[in-house]
Amino acid sequence: MSFWSQPALRFGLLGFGFSAAIFAWLTTLDQPLHWLLSWCVAVSAVTFLIFGYDKAVSRLTWTRVPERTLLWLVFSGGTPGALAGMSLFRHKTIKASFRNRFWGAVAIQLLLVVVWLVWRSSAD
């Protein structure tokens, strides 16, 4: 089995590769964004596009994006893009198992943000 025949790896690497490229571009602007905000913007944009792609090919015989890849993109900071993609494309909104894991990833992200904010405020 070749590397490119594994959809989770293929879409995962493409997604994170494009996110890294956008992130690099955002950090080289004349007035760059904070690195964390740059990453979230980049991965959210890519996550939104991948949700749209997966919805578009859901009725075709093309290779779908595995749910675990979508969830990793969400968990890595793509929550805003995923929410927009789920709403606009009406994708992955009915499947309860995906929704539960999605909201679990969002809860973990929120917890990590709170911990990071508390840590930063105590470091000052």
C-alpha positions as CSV (number, residue, x, y, z in Angstrom):
1,M,0.0,0.0,0.0
2,S,1.5,3.3,-1.1
3,F,1.6,6.4,1.0
4,W,-0.7,8.3,-1.3
5,S,-3.3,5.6,-1.2
6,Q,-4.0,6.3,2.5
7,P,-6.5,9.2,2.6
8,A,-5.9,10.2,6.2
9,L,-2.2,10.8,5.6
10,R,-2.8,12.4,2.2
11,F,-5.4,14.9,3.3
12,G,-3.7,15.4,6.6
13,L,-0.4,16.3,5.1
14,L,-2.0,18.5,2.4
15,G,-4.1,20.2,5.0
16,F,-1.3,20.9,7.4
17,G,1.1,21.8,4.6
18,F,-1.3,24.4,3.2
19,S,-1.9,25.7,6.7
20,A,1.9,26.0,7.3
21,A,2.3,27.9,4.0
22,I,-0.5,30.3,4.9
23,F,1.0,30.7,8.4
24,A,4.4,31.5,7.0
25,W,2.9,34.1,4.7
26,L,0.9,35.7,7.5
27,T,4.0,36.0,9.7
28,T,6.0,37.7,7.0
29,L,3.5,40.6,6.5
30,D,4.6,44.2,7.2
31,Q,2.5,44.0,10.4
32,P,2.4,40.3,11.2
33,L,-0.4,38.9,13.4
34,H,0.4,37.2,16.7
35,W,1.8,33.7,15.9
36,L,-1.2,32.0,17.5
37,L,-3.7,34.1,15.7
38,S,-1.8,33.5,12.4
39,W,-1.9,29.8,12.9
40,C,-5.7,29.8,13.7
41,V,-6.5,31.9,10.7
42,A,-4.4,29.6,8.4
43,V,-5.7,26.3,9.7
44,S,-9.3,27.7,9.8
45,A,-9.2,28.7,6.2
46,V,-7.8,25.3,5.1
47,T,-10.3,23.4,7.3
48,F,-13.2,25.4,5.8
49,L,-12.0,24.5,2.3
50,I,-11.5,20.8,3.2
51,F,-15.0,20.6,4.6
52,G,-16.3,22.1,1.4
53,Y,-14.3,19.7,-0.7
54,D,-15.5,16.7,1.4
55,K,-19.2,17.8,1.0
56,A,-18.7,18.3,-2.8
57,V,-17.3,14.8,-3.3
58,S,-19.7,13.1,-0.9
59,R,-22.0,12.4,-3.9
60,L,-19.2,11.4,-6.2
61,T,-16.9,8.4,-6.3
62,W,-13.9,10.4,-5.4
63,T,-11.9,9.8,-2.2
64,R,-13.6,11.3,0.9
65,V,-11.7,13.1,3.7
66,P,-11.6,10.8,6.7
67,E,-13.4,12.1,9.8
68,R,-10.3,11.7,11.9
69,T,-8.5,14.1,9.5
70,L,-11.3,16.6,9.8
71,L,-11.2,16.3,13.6
72,W,-7.4,16.8,13.7
73,L,-7.8,19.9,11.7
74,V,-10.5,21.1,14.0
75,F,-8.4,20.3,17.1
76,S,-5.3,22.0,15.7
77,G,-7.1,25.3,15.6
78,G,-9.5,25.1,12.7
79,T,-12.7,25.3,14.8
80,P,-13.9,28.6,13.3
81,G,-13.4,27.3,9.7
82,A,-15.1,24.0,10.6
83,L,-18.1,25.8,12.1
84,A,-18.4,28.0,9.0
85,G,-18.0,24.9,6.7
86,M,-20.5,22.9,8.7
87,S,-23.0,25.7,8.6
88,L,-22.5,26.9,5.0
89,F,-22.1,23.4,3.4
90,R,-24.5,21.7,5.8
91,H,-21.8,19.1,6.2
92,K,-21.3,16.7,9.2
93,T,-24.2,18.3,11.0
94,I,-26.4,15.2,11.4
95,K,-24.0,12.5,12.2
96,A,-24.1,12.3,16.0
97,S,-20.8,10.5,16.5
98,F,-18.9,13.2,14.5
99,R,-20.8,16.0,16.3
100,N,-19.9,14.6,19.7
101,R,-16.2,14.3,18.9
102,F,-16.3,17.7,17.3
103,W,-17.7,19.4,20.4
104,G,-15.3,17.4,22.6
105,A,-12.4,18.8,20.6
106,V,-13.8,22.3,21.0
107,A,-14.2,21.8,24.7
108,I,-10.5,20.6,25.0
109,Q,-9.5,23.7,22.9
110,L,-11.4,26.0,25.2
111,L,-9.8,24.4,28.2
112,L,-6.3,24.8,26.7
113,V,-7.0,28.5,25.9
114,V,-8.1,29.1,29.5
115,V,-5.1,27.4,30.9
116,W,-2.8,29.3,28.6
117,L,-4.4,32.7,29.5
118,V,-4.2,31.9,33.2
119,W,-0.5,30.9,32.8
120,R,0.3,34.0,30.9
121,S,-1.4,36.3,33.4
122,S,0.4,34.6,36.3
123,A,3.8,35.0,34.4
124,D,3.4,38.8,34.3
